[in-house]
Amino acid sequence: MADEGDVLTDINPDPAAGANGADNLPSAGVISQYIKDLSVENPNAPQCFQWNEQPQLDVQVNIASEKVSDEVHEVTLKVTCAAKTSQGSLYLIDLDYCGLMGMRNLPDEHAHAFLFAEAPRILFPFARRVIADATRDLGYQPLMVDPIDFNGLYMQRLQQKAQEEAAGAQQGGEA
């Protein structure tokens, strides 16, 4: 009924992959994402709502990755936000926002880049929303954390590490 090469009969796009459809192509993606830990403190309420001084904001972001199984890693985006004035602390928010990331058939250097650059980029908007909702629920204006270029930071860190290793090799060679 169908000619050879017809779309209806030729449904195997890669005949070299084998008849069983072996899963040997690189793939990575998000399996699940969730709040692992959230601490919200409003230590000087209600007095702080009468303070007129502009608060000093301190926002810290860290990334961690832990292997769960051969093909699954948990990536944690740790965000700490503190607002203080000379009169005292307004709030402190500690958030561990996590994602289970599945990876299969990725070279190590690509897996590392996915875990420490791409996965945080994917998770960040959701962590940002949690922070904004928490500050709003504390009675303050929502804190909209500025977007972060995780890929740029990752590349910068790789260059810094390479320079440190090169400097260490030169010092080791001079001794």
Secondary structure, DSSP 4 states (H G I P E B T S, - for coil): ---TT-TTT---S-GGGTTTT---S-EEEEEEEEEEEEEEE-TTTTGGGG--SPPEEEEEEEEEEEEEETTEEEEEEEEEEEEEETTEEEEEEEEEEEEEEEEES--HHHHHHIIIIIHHHHHHHHHHHHHHHHHHHTTS----PPP--HHHHHHHHHHHHHHHHHHHHHHHHH-
